[in-house]
Amino acid sequence: MEKEKFYITTAIPYASQKPHFGNTAEIITADAIARYKRAMGYEVYFCTGTDEHGQKIENCAAGAGISPKEYADRISSELRGIWDLMNTTYDKFIRTTDDYHVRAVQNIFRKLFEQGDIYKSVYEGWYCVPDESFYTDTQIVDGKCPDCGRPVQKAREEAYFLRLTKYADRLIQYINEHPEFIEPESRKREMMNNFLLPGLQDLCVSRTSFKWGVPVDFDEGHVIYVWIDALSNYITALGYDPAKEQQPELFRKFWPADVHIIGKDIVRFHSIYWSVILMALGLPLPKKIFGRPWTNFGVDKMSKSRGNVIYADDLARDFTVDGVRYYALAETPYASDGSITYELVINRYNTELVNNLGNLFKRTLDMQKKYFAGVVQAPSAPEPLDDQLKAAAADAYATVVKSMDTYHIADAVSSIFVFLRRANKYIDETLPWTLYKDESKHARLGTVLYNLLESLRVAAVLLMPFIPQTAEEILKGLNAKAELDSLEETARETGHPNGGYLLFSKFANFGGLVPGSVVGESKVLFARIDEKAYLEKLYAEKQKAADACQSEAAKPASTGAVQTKPEGCAQISIEDFMKVELRSAKVISAEPVPKAKKLLKLELDLGYEQRQVVSGIAKFYKPEDLIGRNVVLVANLKPATICGIESQGMILASGEETIRVVFLSDDTPPGERIR
């Protein structure tokens, strides 16, 4: 019988910097759903990738002294490495710089232009470089981006526009007729009340102020708006191109997508812009857009500029890959934001993975070896108490299915650990060590241990979508041959070494463990973390790094007053000097860097973009003394991370004992080249 199809995608992360834990939690969430759907018998196609065009990447590349493509290659490779480390089983990793994608996007743009859904005019309004987003006067808040809170810049240029207004009523009707289209419900209300019902405006979909993007192939100088470029990946990854006479089988098989898993901050781009593009192309809309909540650092949004970023690959070194996967899936609720701190991670890790799951596994296998030389006994002496354990297993199975089908991922994970706690309680209720002392009760002992081993087997099957390596280790410990053989076979099917799955309908019911088999090694699945020692070591390392970078950043840009010509001062050519890009920049904000007495973090306006710089001048300047002043920025200096904050350049200063910032006159335009 042909399998039912399921197409799942993530938002493709912007290739401007290393993804933090919140970014990684999104791909882990999508992977858990993909693995679950395979376990339910679906043929799954799982797509992710990287978004690699736009002004921000062009600027980052210039700062790093490399081409935009080289910069995108570097970030995309790093991101894919983290996705692979997290054992994500994607079927397609698309890059928006891939030739086939670029051609398809150009053809999409051309088609929409030729049929009148894109037209040429002049754009005048506000633009946010980090978000690659356009805003009207009514949308900006105190001169800042309504989404990210960063300063926006005025833009006026010839541009192409997408006729959102043409499709607005049709989209409103569609959303009303398909209440499941946008989830959670709060995201749908936000889209309707904040954007659709007040009235859409046509969207600017090309730029002429930068070059790094997909060119409009019939109008030189225009590049296609990054969101049209990026959003189209969901269909170009399946081979879609409007220039083709017939779309490929992959596209016909899997489109429309069953779900786009995205961050809550980009629901607007998907539910409105993407929907209009698809309507204009005559294609069906995705069945669901799920705007998952953020994972905050404590109560604050995770941000590299704030220095409060946690990276998944760093966590994995201490808490294992499955420890990271578990936290990402268990801690973020369906609709409200999740939270991560080192203390929270340690607590969850020790409580659930070490105490609940790990101890149950080791205790049970150790007792089986001690009491029956590892041989699994037939459950020949049941008692009513056993039915409660079996009912708990059935409840966990049912809850996982119900929760995963509605994308309540944390509830699904929680239900399994509730079942594991019930199994641990079963040990306390049955007292196997007491049963062992009475030979007449050995049949009951064998039944109790069978039920515990079987609980571990069922839990492993249910845990496979969430913490697959650990689930497989449990099955190896149980010597569950049928399950292990199936994992090996299905891993070949998916093409991923760790991508095997177990059909729930075949393996998730209680009673599948074969009596007479011999259990294997009772490994320690998760090693306990000493919270006090771990945090002391972590903060000591952070302080050491902060002291080092503070000393480095506080080094003067030049020596003191020039009295004699320095010895050995090599001369350079004018060509060499011109390689250094000095530009005027206005300080728009300044604040101390936590735990670094000598450092200030400055936000600089260059007219065409904003930069942040960390400077060792806090001893000599108060933040309020700098705001509004014009300084000299070395604009093409390679970015450096100082005390966990990315510094995108350096401001010029003189002096050693006393540091003096080089200020420019107040009438110097921001961004002006200094020669």
C-alpha positions as CSV (number, residue, x, y, z in Angstrom):
1,M,0.0,0.0,0.0
2,E,1.3,3.4,-0.9
3,K,2.4,5.6,2.0
4,E,0.7,8.9,2.8
5,K,3.0,11.8,2.0
6,F,4.3,14.4,4.5
7,Y,6.3,17.5,3.5
8,I,7.9,19.5,6.4
9,T,10.2,22.5,6.2
10,T,12.0,24.8,8.5
11,A,12.7,28.5,7.8
12,I,16.1,28.6,6.2
13,P,18.3,30.5,8.6
14,Y,20.1,33.6,7.4
15,A,23.7,32.9,6.8
16,S,25.1,35.9,8.5
17,Q,26.3,34.3,11.8
18,K,26.5,31.1,13.7
19,P,23.1,29.9,14.8
20,H,22.4,30.1,18.5
21,F,20.4,27.6,20.6
22,G,17.0,29.1,19.7
23,N,17.8,28.7,16.0
24,T,18.9,25.1,16.5
25,A,15.8,24.3,18.6
26,E,13.7,25.0,15.5
27,I,15.5,22.4,13.3
28,I,15.4,19.9,16.3
29,T,11.6,20.4,16.5
30,A,11.1,19.8,12.8
31,D,13.3,16.7,13.0
32,A,11.3,15.3,15.8
33,I,8.1,15.8,13.8
34,A,9.7,14.2,10.7
35,R,10.9,11.2,12.7
36,Y,7.5,10.8,14.3
37,K,5.7,10.9,11.0
38,R,8.0,8.2,9.7
39,A,7.2,6.1,12.8
40,M,3.5,6.6,11.9
41,G,4.0,5.2,8.4
42,Y,4.3,8.3,6.3
43,E,6.7,8.9,3.4
44,V,8.4,12.1,4.7
45,Y,10.3,14.8,2.8
46,F,12.1,17.1,5.2
47,C,13.7,20.3,3.8
48,T,16.0,22.9,5.4
49,G,18.9,25.0,4.2
50,T,20.4,28.5,4.3
51,D,19.3,31.9,3.1
52,E,22.4,33.5,1.6
53,H,21.6,36.8,-0.1
54,G,21.0,40.4,1.0
55,Q,22.6,43.5,2.2
56,K,23.5,42.2,5.6
57,I,25.6,39.4,4.2
58,E,27.2,41.8,1.7
59,N,28.2,44.0,4.6
60,C,29.4,41.1,6.8
61,A,31.6,39.9,3.9
62,A,33.0,43.3,3.3
63,G,33.9,43.5,7.0
64,A,35.6,40.1,6.8
65,G,37.5,41.1,3.7
66,I,36.1,38.2,1.6
67,S,33.4,37.9,-1.1
68,P,29.7,37.4,-0.1
69,K,29.8,33.9,-1.6
70,E,32.8,33.0,0.4
71,Y,31.2,34.4,3.6
72,A,28.0,32.5,2.9
73,D,29.9,29.3,2.2
74,R,31.6,29.6,5.6
75,I,28.4,30.2,7.6
76,S,26.4,27.6,5.7
77,S,29.0,25.0,6.3
78,E,29.1,25.8,10.0
79,L,25.4,25.7,10.3
80,R,25.1,22.4,8.4
81,G,27.7,21.0,10.7
82,I,25.6,21.8,13.7
83,W,22.5,20.4,12.1
84,D,24.4,17.2,11.4
85,L,25.8,17.1,15.0
86,M,22.2,17.3,16.3
87,N,21.3,14.2,14.2
88,T,18.7,16.0,12.1
89,T,17.4,13.8,9.3
90,Y,16.7,16.3,6.6
91,D,16.2,15.0,3.0
92,K,17.2,18.3,1.3
93,F,19.6,21.1,2.3
94,I,19.0,23.9,-0.1
95,R,21.2,27.0,-0.4
96,T,19.7,30.1,-2.1
97,T,23.0,30.5,-4.0
98,D,22.4,27.2,-5.7
99,D,22.2,27.7,-9.5
100,Y,18.9,25.9,-9.9
101,H,17.3,28.0,-7.2
102,V,18.5,31.3,-8.6
103,R,17.2,30.4,-12.1
104,A,13.8,29.4,-10.7
105,V,13.5,32.6,-8.6
106,Q,14.3,34.7,-11.7
107,N,11.6,32.8,-13.6
108,I,9.1,33.3,-10.7
109,F,9.8,37.0,-10.7
110,R,9.5,37.2,-14.5
111,K,6.2,35.3,-14.5
112,L,4.6,37.5,-11.9
113,F,5.8,40.6,-13.7
114,E,4.5,39.5,-17.1
115,Q,1.1,38.7,-15.6
116,G,0.9,42.1,-13.8
117,D,1.3,40.9,-10.2
118,I,4.6,42.7,-10.0
119,Y,5.0,46.2,-11.3
120,K,7.7,48.9,-11.4
121,S,7.4,52.2,-9.3
122,V,9.4,54.2,-6.8
123,Y,9.8,53.1,-3.2
124,E,10.1,55.7,-0.4
125,G,10.0,54.6,3.2
126,W,12.0,52.8,5.9
127,Y,14.2,49.8,5.7
128,C,15.7,47.5,8.4
129,V,19.0,46.0,7.3
130,P,19.2,43.2,9.8
131,D,15.7,42.0,9.1
132,E,15.8,42.8,5.4
133,S,12.3,44.3,5.8
134,F,10.5,47.4,4.6
135,Y,8.2,49.5,6.7
136,T,5.9,52.5,6.3
137,D,5.8,55.6,8.5
138,T,2.9,54.2,10.5
139,Q,4.7,50.9,11.2
140,I,7.9,52.1,12.7
141,V,8.1,52.7,16.4
142,D,10.2,55.7,17.6
143,G,12.3,55.5,14.5
144,K,13.0,51.8,15.1
145,C,12.1,48.5,13.5
146,P,8.8,47.2,15.0
147,D,10.1,43.6,14.9
148,C,13.7,43.8,16.1
149,G,13.9,47.2,17.7
150,R,17.0,48.3,15.8
151,P,17.2,51.7,14.0
152,V,15.8,51.8,10.5
153,Q,17.1,53.9,7.6
154,K,15.3,56.0,5.0
155,A,15.2,54.6,1.6
156,R,14.1,56.0,-1.8
157,E,14.8,54.1,-4.9
158,E,13.3,52.7,-8.1
159,A,11.8,49.3,-7.3
160,Y,9.4,46.6,-8.2
161,F,6.3,45.9,-6.1
162,L,4.2,42.8,-5.5
163,R,0.4,43.5,-5.6
164,L,-0.5,42.4,-2.1
165,T,-3.6,44.5,-2.3
166,K,-4.9,42.4,-5.2
167,Y,-5.0,39.3,-3.1
168,A,-5.8,40.7,0.4
169,D,-9.5,39.8,0.4
170,R,-8.9,36.4,-1.1
171,L,-6.3,35.7,1.6
172,I,-8.6,36.9,4.4
173,Q,-11.3,34.6,3.1
174,Y,-8.9,31.7,2.9
175,I,-7.7,32.1,6.5
176,N,-11.3,32.4,7.7
177,E,-12.2,29.2,5.9
178,H,-9.1,27.3,7.0
179,P,-8.8,28.0,10.8
180,E,-5.9,25.5,11.0
181,F,-3.8,27.4,8.4
182,I,-1.9,29.5,11.0
183,E,-1.1,28.2,14.4
184,P,-1.0,28.9,17.3
185,E,-4.3,30.8,17.3
186,S,-2.5,33.9,18.8
187,R,-0.4,34.2,15.7
188,K,-3.4,34.0,13.4
189,R,-5.1,36.8,15.4
190,E,-2.0,38.9,15.1
191,M,-1.8,38.5,11.3
192,M,-5.5,39.3,10.9
193,N,-5.8,42.2,13.4
194,N,-2.4,43.9,12.8
195,F,-1.9,43.4,9.1
196,L,-4.7,42.0,7.0
197,L,-7.8,43.7,8.4
198,P,-6.2,47.2,8.7
199,G,-5.3,46.9,5.0
200,L,-2.2,45.7,3.1
201,Q,0.0,47.9,1.0
202,D,1.9,46.5,-2.0
203,L,5.3,45.2,-1.1
204,C,8.6,46.4,-2.5
205,V,10.3,43.3,-3.9
206,S,13.6,44.6,-5.5
207,R,16.6,46.7,-4.4
208,T,19.1,48.7,-6.3
209,S,21.3,49.9,-3.4
210,F,23.3,46.6,-3.1
211,K,24.4,43.9,-5.5
212,W,24.4,40.6,-3.5
213,G,21.2,39.0,-4.5
214,V,19.3,37.3,-7.3
215,P,19.4,39.7,-10.3
216,V,16.3,40.7,-12.0
217,D,17.4,39.3,-15.3
218,F,15.3,41.7,-17.5
219,D,16.3,44.9,-15.6
220,E,20.0,45.4,-14.9
221,G,20.8,46.9,-11.5
222,H,17.8,45.4,-9.6
223,V,18.2,42.4,-7.3
224,I,15.2,40.5,-6.0
225,Y,14.0,41.1,-2.5
226,V,15.5,38.5,-0.2
227,W,12.1,37.3,1.1
228,I,10.8,36.3,-2.3
229,D,14.2,34.6,-2.9
230,A,14.2,32.8,0.4
231,L,10.5,31.8,0.6
232,S,10.6,30.3,-2.8
233,N,13.0,27.6,-1.5
234,Y,10.1,25.6,-0.3
235,I,9.1,24.8,-3.9
236,T,12.4,25.1,-5.7
237,A,13.8,22.5,-3.4
238,L,11.2,20.1,-5.0
239,G,12.3,21.1,-8.4
240,Y,9.6,23.7,-9.2
241,D,10.4,26.2,-11.9
242,P,7.5,28.0,-13.8
243,A,9.6,27.9,-17.0
244,K,9.3,24.1,-17.0
245,E,6.6,22.6,-19.2
246,Q,5.8,20.0,-16.5
247,Q,6.8,20.2,-12.9
248,P,8.9,17.2,-11.6
249,E,7.5,14.2,-9.8
250,L,9.0,15.3,-6.5
251,F,7.0,18.6,-6.6
252,R,3.8,16.9,-7.7
253,K,4.2,14.3,-4.9
254,F,4.9,16.6,-2.0
255,W,3.4,20.0,-2.6
256,P,1.6,21.6,-0.9
257,A,3.7,21.4,2.3
258,D,2.0,19.9,5.3
259,V,3.7,22.3,7.6
260,H,6.2,25.2,7.6
261,I,8.0,25.2,11.1
262,I,9.1,28.8,11.6
263,G,9.9,31.3,14.3
264,K,7.0,33.4,15.5
265,D,8.7,36.6,14.3
266,I,8.5,35.6,10.6
267,V,4.9,34.4,10.5
268,R,3.9,37.6,8.6
269,F,6.3,36.8,5.8
270,H,5.0,33.3,5.4
271,S,1.3,33.8,6.0
272,I,1.0,36.9,3.9
273,Y,3.8,37.4,1.4
274,W,4.3,33.7,0.7
275,S,0.6,33.1,0.4
276,V,0.2,35.9,-2.1
277,I,3.2,34.6,-4.2
278,L,1.6,31.2,-4.3
279,M,-1.8,32.5,-5.2
280,A,-0.3,34.5,-8.0
281,L,1.6,31.4,-9.3
282,G,-1.7,29.5,-9.1
283,L,-0.3,27.0,-6.6
284,P,-2.0,25.7,-3.4
285,L,-1.0,27.1,-0.1
286,P,0.8,25.1,2.6
287,K,-1.6,23.2,4.8
288,K,-0.2,24.8,8.0
289,I,2.2,27.6,9.1
290,F,3.3,26.9,12.6
291,G,5.0,29.9,14.3
292,R,6.9,28.3,17.1
293,P,7.7,30.4,20.2
294,W,11.2,31.6,21.0
295,T,13.7,30.1,23.4
296,N,14.9,33.1,25.5
297,F,17.9,33.4,27.7
298,G,16.1,33.5,31.0
299,V,13.5,36.2,30.3
300,D,15.5,38.1,27.7
301,K,15.5,37.4,23.9
302,M,18.8,35.7,23.0
303,S,21.0,38.0,21.1
304,K,24.7,38.0,20.2
305,S,24.9,41.7,20.6
306,R,23.7,41.3,24.2
307,G,26.3,38.6,24.9
308,N,23.6,36.2,26.3
309,V,23.9,33.6,23.6
310,I,24.1,29.8,24.2
311,Y,25.2,27.5,21.4
312,A,23.9,24.0,20.9
313,D,27.3,22.5,19.9
314,D,28.9,24.0,23.1
315,L,26.2,22.5,25.3
316,A,26.5,19.1,23.6
317,R,30.1,18.8,24.8
318,D,28.9,18.6,28.4
319,F,25.3,17.4,28.1
320,T,25.5,15.1,25.0
321,V,23.6,15.7,21.8
322,D,20.5,13.9,23.1
323,G,20.7,16.1,26.2
324,V,20.5,19.2,24.0
325,R,17.7,17.7,21.9
326,Y,15.7,16.8,25.0
327,Y,16.0,20.3,26.5
328,A,15.1,21.9,23.2
329,L,12.0,19.8,22.8
330,A,10.8,19.6,26.5
331,E,11.3,23.2,27.5
332,T,9.4,25.1,24.8
333,P,5.6,25.1,25.2
334,Y,3.2,25.1,22.3
335,A,2.4,28.9,22.2
336,S,4.5,30.7,24.9
337,D,8.2,31.3,24.9
338,G,10.6,28.8,26.5
339,S,13.6,29.7,28.5
340,I,17.2,28.5,28.8
341,T,19.9,29.1,31.3
342,Y,22.7,26.8,32.4
343,E,21.0,26.2,35.7
344,L,17.8,25.2,34.0
345,V,19.6,22.8,31.6
346,I,21.5,21.2,34.5
347,N,18.3,20.7,36.5
348,R,16.3,19.1,33.7
349,Y,19.3,17.0,32.7
350,N,19.9,15.6,36.2
351,T,16.3,15.2,37.1
352,E,14.9,13.6,34.0
353,L,17.7,12.1,32.0
354,V,20.0,11.0,34.8
355,N,17.6,10.2,37.6
356,N,14.4,9.2,35.9
357,L,15.5,7.5,32.6
358,G,19.2,6.7,33.3
359,N,18.7,5.2,36.7
360,L,15.7,3.1,35.7
361,F,17.7,1.7,32.8
362,K,20.8,0.8,34.9
363,R,18.9,-0.5,37.9
364,T,16.6,-2.7,35.9
365,L,19.4,-4.3,33.8
366,D,21.6,-4.7,36.9
367,M,18.8,-6.6,38.7
368,Q,18.1,-8.7,35.7
369,K,21.7,-9.8,35.5
370,K,22.0,-10.3,39.3
371,Y,18.8,-12.3,39.7
372,F,18.5,-14.2,36.4
373,A,21.9,-14.0,34.8
374,G,20.4,-11.5,32.3
375,V,17.9,-14.0,30.9
376,V,14.5,-12.4,30.3
377,Q,11.7,-14.4,32.1
378,A,8.2,-15.0,30.8
379,P,5.6,-12.9,32.8
380,S,4.0,-15.9,34.4
381,A,2.9,-14.4,37.7
382,P,0.8,-11.2,37.0
383,E,-0.9,-9.1,39.7
384,P,-3.4,-6.2,39.4
385,L,-0.6,-3.7,40.1
386,D,0.9,-4.6,36.7
387,D,-2.2,-3.4,34.9
388,Q,-1.5,0.1,36.2
389,L,1.9,0.1,34.6
390,K,0.6,-1.2,31.4
391,A,-2.1,1.4,31.4
392,A,0.5,4.1,31.9
393,A,2.4,2.8,28.9
394,A,-0.8,3.0,26.8
395,D,-1.5,6.5,28.1
396,A,2.0,7.6,27.1
397,Y,1.6,6.1,23.6
398,A,-1.8,7.8,23.1
399,T,-0.6,11.1,24.4
400,V,2.5,11.1,22.2
401,V,0.3,10.5,19.1
402,K,-2.3,13.2,20.1
403,S,0.3,15.8,21.0
404,M,2.5,15.2,18.0
405,D,-0.4,15.4,15.6
406,T,-1.2,18.8,17.0
407,Y,2.4,20.0,17.4
408,H,2.4,20.1,21.2
409,I,5.9,18.7,21.2
410,A,6.7,19.4,24.9
411,D,3.5,17.6,26.0
412,A,4.5,14.5,24.0
413,V,8.0,14.4,25.6
414,S,6.6,15.0,29.0
415,S,4.1,12.1,28.7
416,I,7.0,9.7,28.2
417,F,8.8,10.9,31.3
418,V,5.6,10.7,33.3
419,F,5.4,7.0,32.3
420,L,9.1,6.5,33.3
421,R,8.4,8.0,36.7
422,R,5.5,5.5,37.0
423,A,8.0,2.7,36.2
424,N,10.4,3.9,38.9
425,K,7.5,3.9,41.3
426,Y,6.7,0.4,40.3
427,I,10.1,-0.7,41.6
428,D,9.4,0.8,45.0
429,E,5.9,-0.9,45.0
430,T,7.1,-4.3,44.1
431,L,10.5,-4.4,45.9
432,P,12.4,-6.9,43.6
433,W,15.2,-7.4,46.1
434,T,12.7,-8.6,48.7
435,L,11.1,-11.0,46.2
436,Y,14.5,-12.4,45.4
437,K,15.0,-13.5,49.0
438,D,12.0,-15.8,48.8
439,E,12.5,-18.5,46.2
440,S,8.7,-19.1,46.0
441,K,8.3,-15.6,44.7
442,H,10.9,-15.9,41.9
443,A,8.2,-16.3,39.2
444,R,6.7,-13.0,40.5
445,L,10.2,-11.4,40.4
446,G,10.6,-12.5,36.8
447,T,7.3,-10.9,35.9
448,V,8.2,-7.7,37.7
449,L,11.5,-7.4,35.9
450,Y,9.9,-8.3,32.6
451,N,7.4,-5.5,33.1
452,L,10.3,-3.1,33.9
453,L,12.3,-4.2,30.9
454,E,9.2,-3.9,28.7
455,S,8.5,-0.4,30.0
456,L,12.0,0.6,28.9
457,R,11.5,-1.0,25.5
458,V,8.2,0.9,25.0
459,A,9.7,4.1,26.3
460,A,12.7,3.7,23.9
461,V,10.3,3.3,20.9
462,L,8.4,6.4,21.9
463,L,11.6,8.3,22.6
464,M,13.0,7.5,19.1
465,P,11.8,10.7,17.5
466,F,13.2,12.9,20.3
467,I,16.4,11.4,21.6
468,P,17.3,8.7,19.0
469,Q,20.8,7.8,20.1
470,T,19.7,7.2,23.7
471,A,16.7,5.2,22.5
472,E,18.9,3.0,20.5
473,E,21.3,2.5,23.4
474,I,18.4,1.3,25.5
475,L,17.3,-1.2,22.8
476,K,20.8,-2.5,22.6
477,G,20.9,-2.9,26.3
478,L,17.7,-4.9,26.1
479,N,19.0,-6.9,23.2
480,A,15.7,-6.1,21.4
481,K,16.7,-7.8,18.1
482,A,13.5,-7.0,16.1
483,E,13.7,-3.3,16.9
484,L,17.4,-3.1,16.2
485,D,17.0,-4.9,12.9
486,S,14.2,-2.5,11.9
487,L,16.3,0.5,12.8
488,E,19.2,-0.7,10.6
489,E,16.8,-1.4,7.7
490,T,15.0,2.0,7.9
491,A,18.3,3.9,8.4
492,R,19.2,2.6,4.9
493,E,15.8,3.8,3.6
494,T,16.3,7.3,5.0
495,G,19.9,7.6,4.0
496,H,20.9,8.8,7.5
497,P,23.1,6.6,9.8
498,N,21.0,7.7,12.8
499,G,17.8,8.1,10.8
500,G,16.2,4.8,11.5
501,Y,12.7,4.6,12.8
502,L,10.3,2.2,14.4
503,L,6.7,1.9,13.4
504,F,4.6,2.7,16.4
505,S,1.8,0.4,15.3
506,K,4.3,-2.5,15.3
507,F,6.5,-1.7,18.3
508,A,4.9,0.7,20.7
509,N,2.4,-1.7,22.4
510,F,3.2,-3.3,25.7
511,G,4.3,-7.0,25.5
512,G,6.8,-7.1,22.7
513,L,9.9,-8.1,24.6
514,V,10.9,-11.8,23.8
515,P,11.3,-14.0,26.9
516,G,14.5,-16.0,26.8
517,S,16.6,-13.2,25.3
518,V,19.6,-12.0,27.3
519,V,20.1,-8.4,28.2
520,G,23.3,-6.6,27.3
521,E,25.4,-4.0,29.0
522,S,23.9,-1.6,31.6
523,K,25.6,1.5,30.5
524,V,25.4,4.9,32.2
525,L,23.2,6.7,29.7
526,F,23.8,10.2,31.2
527,A,26.6,11.2,33.7
528,R,25.4,13.5,36.5
529,I,26.5,17.1,36.4
530,D,27.6,18.8,39.6
531,E,25.8,22.1,39.3
532,K,28.0,24.1,41.7
533,A,31.3,22.8,40.2
534,Y,30.0,23.2,36.6
535,L,28.9,26.8,37.1
536,E,32.0,27.8,39.0
537,K,34.1,26.5,36.2
538,L,31.9,28.0,33.5
539,Y,31.9,31.5,35.1
540,A,35.7,31.3,35.8
541,E,36.3,30.5,32.1
542,K,34.0,33.4,31.0
543,Q,35.7,35.8,33.4
544,K,39.1,34.7,32.1
545,A,38.0,35.3,28.5
546,A,36.4,38.6,29.5
547,D,39.7,39.8,31.1
548,A,41.7,38.7,28.1
549,C,39.4,40.4,25.6
550,Q,39.2,43.5,27.8
551,S,43.0,43.8,27.9
552,E,43.1,43.3,24.1
553,A,40.3,45.8,23.4
554,A,41.9,48.4,25.7
555,K,45.2,48.4,23.9
556,P,45.6,51.9,22.4
557,A,45.2,52.4,18.7
558,S,48.5,54.4,18.7
559,T,51.2,55.4,21.1
560,G,51.3,58.7,23.0
561,A,52.5,62.1,21.7
562,V,54.8,61.8,18.8
563,Q,58.2,63.2,19.7
564,T,60.6,61.4,17.3
565,K,60.1,59.3,14.2
566,P,59.6,55.7,15.3
567,E,62.4,53.4,14.3
568,G,61.7,50.8,11.7
569,C,58.4,52.4,10.5
570,A,57.8,50.8,7.2
571,Q,56.3,52.9,4.4
572,I,53.3,51.9,2.5
573,S,51.9,52.9,-0.9
574,I,48.8,55.0,-1.3
575,E,47.1,51.8,-2.8
576,D,47.8,50.0,0.5
577,F,46.4,52.9,2.5
578,M,43.2,53.0,0.4
579,K,42.5,49.4,1.4
580,V,41.6,50.7,4.8
581,E,38.1,51.9,4.7
582,L,37.7,54.8,7.1
583,R,34.1,56.2,7.4
584,S,32.4,58.7,9.6
585,A,29.8,57.2,12.0
586,K,27.4,58.8,14.4
587,V,27.1,57.2,17.9
588,I,23.4,56.5,18.4
589,S,23.8,54.5,21.7
590,A,26.5,53.6,24.2
591,E,26.4,51.3,27.2
592,P,28.8,49.5,29.5
593,V,29.7,45.9,28.7
594,P,28.8,43.7,31.7
595,K,31.8,42.4,33.8
596,A,34.2,44.5,31.7
597,K,35.0,47.8,33.4
598,K,37.1,49.2,30.4
599,L,34.6,48.4,27.6
600,L,31.7,50.2,26.1
601,K,29.4,48.8,23.4
602,L,28.6,51.4,20.8
603,E,25.8,51.4,18.2
604,L,27.0,53.4,15.2
605,D,25.0,54.9,12.3
606,L,26.7,54.9,8.9
607,G,23.8,56.2,7.0
608,Y,23.4,53.1,4.9
609,E,23.5,50.7,7.9
610,Q,24.1,50.4,11.6
611,R,27.1,48.7,13.2
612,Q,28.0,47.8,16.8
613,V,31.6,48.2,18.1
614,V,33.2,47.3,21.4
615,S,35.8,49.8,22.4
616,G,38.1,50.0,25.4
617,I,37.3,53.6,26.3
618,A,35.0,53.3,29.3
619,K,37.6,54.7,31.7
620,F,37.8,57.9,29.7
621,Y,34.3,58.5,28.4
622,K,30.8,58.2,29.9
623,P,28.2,56.8,27.5
624,E,26.2,60.0,27.5
625,D,29.4,61.9,26.4
626,L,29.5,59.9,23.2
627,I,25.9,59.8,22.0
628,G,25.3,62.0,19.0
629,R,29.1,62.5,18.4
630,N,30.7,61.6,15.0
631,V,33.7,59.2,15.2
632,V,36.0,57.5,12.7
633,L,35.2,53.9,12.0
634,V,37.6,51.4,10.5
635,A,34.7,49.9,8.5
636,N,36.3,47.0,6.7
637,L,38.1,45.5,9.8
638,K,37.3,41.8,10.2
639,P,34.7,41.4,13.0
640,A,35.9,40.1,16.3
641,T,34.1,38.7,19.3
642,I,34.9,40.6,22.5
643,C,33.4,39.4,25.7
644,G,30.8,37.5,23.8
645,I,29.8,40.5,21.7
646,E,30.6,40.8,18.0
647,S,32.5,44.0,17.3
648,Q,32.0,45.1,13.7
649,G,35.0,47.4,13.3
650,M,37.1,49.8,15.4
651,I,36.9,53.5,16.2
652,L,40.1,55.5,16.0
653,A,41.7,56.9,19.1
654,S,45.1,58.1,20.2
655,G,47.1,57.9,23.4
656,E,48.3,55.2,25.8
657,E,47.9,56.4,29.4
658,T,45.0,58.6,28.4
659,I,43.0,57.6,25.4
660,R,41.4,60.3,23.2
661,V,38.7,59.3,20.6
662,V,39.1,61.0,17.2
663,F,35.9,63.0,16.8
664,L,34.7,64.6,13.6
665,S,32.6,67.8,13.2
666,D,28.9,67.6,13.8
667,D,28.0,68.3,10.2
668,T,30.0,65.4,8.8
669,P,27.5,63.1,7.1
670,P,27.3,59.5,8.5
671,G,29.1,57.0,6.2
672,E,31.2,59.6,4.5
673,R,34.6,58.1,3.3
674,I,37.6,59.6,5.0
675,R,40.7,59.8,2.8
